[in-house]
């Protein structure tokens, strides 16, 4: 986000000039008349300065609690190709971070099928099976945190505004928590079976 502030300064400068004239006449009575006239001119100058400041990008430790609807991009450390994480919402209790419906930006990793790097993907949860745990562990480690636990619920599809970023509509999973293990296609994020309802990390 960018914040712009404008400051306006107004100053007034005055100048004056004077004219004097003296007339003398002599007769039986002499008199001297002095007349002074003055005029003033004022000018106004207006100076406008604009200061622009840009908020620093969110860091790996910058998970914001509450409903964010994927608006926050948290910078990852690149573990298992995870460069950024977005999420529906986060609950923070002490050193425990519950990340609901995480999506990941993958780059510099490998895929076992047709998906490619430099794109956002929803993460399959697998009702808490080995694939789900591996994916959640990858998310936690990319945030420089530790795996704590994850959803064991089953269901269908991601929620909220994920499609703003996951476009094309795709989901992935990984079968092991090693950087050499590729990510695998898992249908569409909007309709995939057993999405990652939540992934819990600890610090």
HELIX and SHEET records of a PDB file:
HELIX    1   1 UNK A   79  UNK A   81  5                                   3    
HELIX    2   2 UNK A  126  UNK A  128  5                                   3    
HELIX    3   3 UNK A  130  UNK A  142  1                                  13    
HELIX    4   4 UNK A  162  UNK A  164  5                                   3    
SHEET    1   A 2 UNK A   2  UNK A  25  0                                        
SHEET    2   A 2 UNK A  31  UNK A  54 -1                                        
SHEET    1   B 5 UNK A  66  UNK A  67  0                                        
SHEET    2   B 5 UNK A  89  UNK A  93 -1                                        
SHEET    3   B 5 UNK A  96  UNK A 100 -1                                        
SHEET    4   B 5 UNK A 198  UNK A 202 -1                                        
SHEET    5   B 5 UNK A 146  UNK A 150 -1                                        
SHEET    1   C 6 UNK A  74  UNK A  75  0                                        
SHEET    2   C 6 UNK A  82  UNK A  86 -1                                        
SHEET    3   C 6 UNK A 103  UNK A 106 -1                                        
SHEET    4   C 6 UNK A 119  UNK A 123 -1                                        
SHEET    5   C 6 UNK A 171  UNK A 174  1                                        
SHEET    6   C 6 UNK A 183  UNK A 185 -1                                        
END                                                                             
